Amino acid sequence: MDRPGFTASLVAGGVAGVCVDLILFPLDTIKTRLQSPQGFNKAGGFRGIYAGVPSAAIGSFPNAAAFFITYEYVKWFLHTDSSSYLMPVKHMLAASAGEVIPFSLVQFPLWESLKALWSWRQDHVVDSWQSAVCGAFAGGFAAAVTTPLDVAKTRIMLAKAGSSPASGNVLSALHGVWRTRGLSGLFAGVFPRMAAISLGGFIFLGAYDQTRSFLLELGRESP
């Protein structure tokens, strides 16, 4: 990757990460409390939903910057013709290298595929707002299908020391939720999670594309 592209990915990723964390932090807090085994009200309800925002924003810049540098570099390194059937695989590998979680494996290939489809339909590369719309759809879908894993993660994080979920076994945590609360338990908080991540995908990926395009254009205009 050339230096302007590297710098643009670094800064754009950081800016996007801060924007989405500042705006969506309260929704994530509400979603976590909905998934709590003690219930929403006992877990805190709507109290203190902005607690921890500053530290989250500070930490999000380097994390998001590192993710997008890695993501863009791996895409460049695994350069594949846009018409190739291997394109989704490339995007999955790039997302895995940036952040090894199932959510990214769903969201980023879908985001890239939606952008490619929209670009093909209108015969030119998508604008930043169109990329943001694709990010919202991709994020919402990924949020829905990975909600059970998110529920398991929340149960493990909130488990009392010495309890079965505290062991960190995801399958065991999923089985425990299924046994006590059934399908509704596995998808607890799915709608606020989808809403938050859809909005997050719109802001995060739209802000990333807009900032990166601006920085690259600025780099081309500089002597």
C-alpha positions in Angstrom: 0.0 0.0 0.0 1.3 3.4 -0.8 2.0 5.9 2.0 -1.1 8.2 1.4 -3.4 5.1 1.5 -1.7 3.9 4.6 -2.1 7.2 6.4 -5.6 7.7 5.2 -6.7 4.3 6.5 -5.0 5.0 9.8 -6.7 8.4 10.4 -10.1 7.5 8.8 -10.4 4.3 10.9 -9.6 6.2 14.1 -12.1 9.0 13.3 -14.8 6.4 12.4 -14.2 4.5 15.6 -14.5 7.5 17.9 -17.7 8.8 16.1 -19.5 5.5 16.5 -18.5 4.9 20.1 -19.6 8.4 21.2 -23.0 8.1 19.5 -23.8 4.4 20.2 -22.3 3.7 23.6 -25.7 4.1 25.5 -27.4 1.6 23.2 -24.7 -1.0 23.8 -25.1 -0.5 27.5 -28.9 -1.1 27.3 -28.4 -4.2 25.1 -25.9 -5.7 27.7 -28.4 -5.1 30.5 -31.2 -6.7 28.5 -29.0 -9.8 28.2 -28.0 -9.9 31.8 -29.2 -13.1 33.7 -30.5 -10.9 36.6 -32.8 -8.9 34.3 -32.8 -5.4 32.8 -33.9 -3.4 35.9 -31.7 -5.2 38.4 -28.7 -4.8 36.0 -29.1 -1.1 36.2 -32.0 -0.3 33.8 -31.5 3.1 32.2 -29.3 4.4 35.0 -25.7 5.5 34.1 -25.9 4.5 30.5 -23.2 7.0 29.6 -20.8 5.8 32.2 -17.5 4.9 30.7 -17.9 6.9 27.4 -14.6 8.9 27.7 -12.5 5.8 28.1 -14.3 4.0 25.3 -13.8 6.9 22.9 -10.1 7.1 23.8 -9.6 3.4 23.3 -11.6 3.2 20.1 -9.3 5.4 18.0 -6.2 3.1 18.0 -8.3 0.0 17.9 -10.3 1.1 14.8 -7.2 2.6 13.2 -5.3 -0.7 13.6 -8.3 -2.7 12.3 -8.7 -0.7 9.1 -4.9 -0.5 8.3 -4.8 -4.3 8.6 -8.0 -4.7 6.6 -6.9 -2.5 3.7 -3.4 -3.9 3.7 -4.6 -7.5 3.5 -7.1 -6.7 0.7 -4.2 -5.1 -1.2 -1.9 -8.0 -0.5 -4.5 -10.5 -1.6 -5.4 -8.5 -4.7 -8.1 -10.3 -6.7 -10.0 -9.2 -9.8 -13.3 -7.6 -8.7 -15.3 -10.2 -10.8 -13.6 -13.2 -9.2 -15.7 -15.6 -7.1 -12.8 -15.4 -4.5 -13.6 -11.8 -3.6 -15.8 -12.7 -0.6 -13.0 -15.0 0.7 -10.5 -12.2 0.4 -12.8 -9.9 2.4 -13.3 -12.6 5.1 -9.6 -13.1 5.4 -9.0 -9.3 5.6 -11.6 -9.0 8.3 -10.2 -11.9 10.2 -6.8 -10.4 10.2 -8.1 -7.1 11.5 -10.4 -8.6 14.1 -10.9 -12.3 14.6 -14.6 -12.5 15.5 -17.6 -14.1 13.6 -19.3 -10.7 13.4 -16.6 -9.2 11.1 -16.6 -12.4 9.0 -20.3 -11.7 8.2 -20.4 -7.9 8.1 -17.4 -7.0 5.9 -17.8 -9.4 3.0 -21.5 -8.4 2.9 -20.6 -4.7 3.0 -18.2 -5.1 0.1 -20.6 -7.2 -1.9 -23.4 -4.7 -1.4 -21.1 -1.9 -2.5 -20.0 -3.8 -5.5 -23.6 -4.6 -6.5 -24.7 -0.9 -6.1 -21.7 0.3 -8.1 -22.5 -2.2 -10.9 -26.2 -1.1 -10.9 -25.3 2.6 -11.2 -22.2 2.1 -13.3 -19.9 4.1 -11.0 -18.3 3.6 -7.6 -20.6 4.2 -4.6 -20.6 7.5 -2.8 -19.8 7.7 0.9 -23.5 7.9 1.9 -24.2 4.8 -0.2 -21.3 3.0 1.4 -22.9 4.0 4.8 -26.3 2.5 3.7 -24.6 -0.7 2.7 -22.8 -0.7 6.1 -26.1 -0.4 7.9 -27.7 -3.3 6.1 -24.5 -5.5 6.6 -24.2 -4.5 10.2 -27.9 -5.3 11.0 -27.8 -8.7 9.3 -24.5 -9.6 11.0 -25.9 -8.4 14.4 -29.0 -10.6 14.0 -27.2 -13.9 13.1 -24.4 -13.4 15.8 -26.7 -12.4 18.7 -26.6 -15.9 20.4 -22.8 -15.6 20.5 -23.1 -12.1 22.0 -25.5 -13.4 24.6 -23.1 -16.1 25.5 -20.2 -13.6 25.8 -22.4 -11.4 28.1 -23.3 -14.3 30.3 -19.6 -15.3 30.6 -18.6 -11.7 31.4 -21.3 -11.3 34.1 -21.0 -14.9 35.6 -20.1 -15.3 39.2 -16.7 -16.8 40.0 -16.9 -20.6 40.2 -20.1 -20.9 38.2 -20.3 -22.9 35.0 -20.5 -19.9 32.6 -17.5 -18.4 34.3 -15.3 -21.2 32.8 -15.6 -19.3 29.5 -17.0 -22.2 27.5 -19.2 -20.6 24.8 -21.1 -23.8 23.9 -21.8 -24.4 27.6 -23.1 -20.9 28.0 -25.3 -21.2 24.9 -26.7 -24.5 26.2 -27.4 -23.0 29.6 -29.4 -20.1 28.0 -31.3 -22.5 25.7 -32.2 -24.8 28.7 -33.5 -21.9 30.9 -34.9 -19.4 28.4 -35.2 -21.1 25.0 -34.9 -19.4 21.7 -36.0 -16.1 23.1 -33.1 -16.2 25.5 -30.6 -16.9 22.8 -31.8 -13.8 20.9 -32.3 -11.6 23.9 -31.6 -7.9 23.0 -31.6 -8.7 19.3 -33.6 -5.7 18.2 -31.6 -3.0 20.1 -28.5 -4.8 19.0 -29.6 -4.7 15.4 -30.7 -1.1 15.7 -27.4 -0.1 17.4 -25.2 -2.0 14.9 -27.1 -0.9 11.9 -26.7 2.7 12.9 -23.2 2.0 13.9 -22.4 0.4 10.5 -23.9 3.5 8.8 -21.8 5.9 10.9 -18.6 3.8 11.2 -18.3 2.7 7.6 -19.7 5.9 6.1 -17.4 8.0 8.2 -14.5 5.8 7.3 -15.1 6.0 3.5 -15.8 9.8 3.7 -12.7 10.6 5.7 -10.4 8.2 3.7 -11.7 9.7 0.4 -11.1 13.2 1.7 -7.6 12.4 2.9 -6.6 10.7 -0.3 -8.0 13.6 -2.4 -6.1 16.0 -0.1 -2.9 13.9 -0.7 -3.3 14.1 -4.5 -3.8 17.8 -4.4 -0.7 18.5 -2.2 2.5 19.3 -4.1 
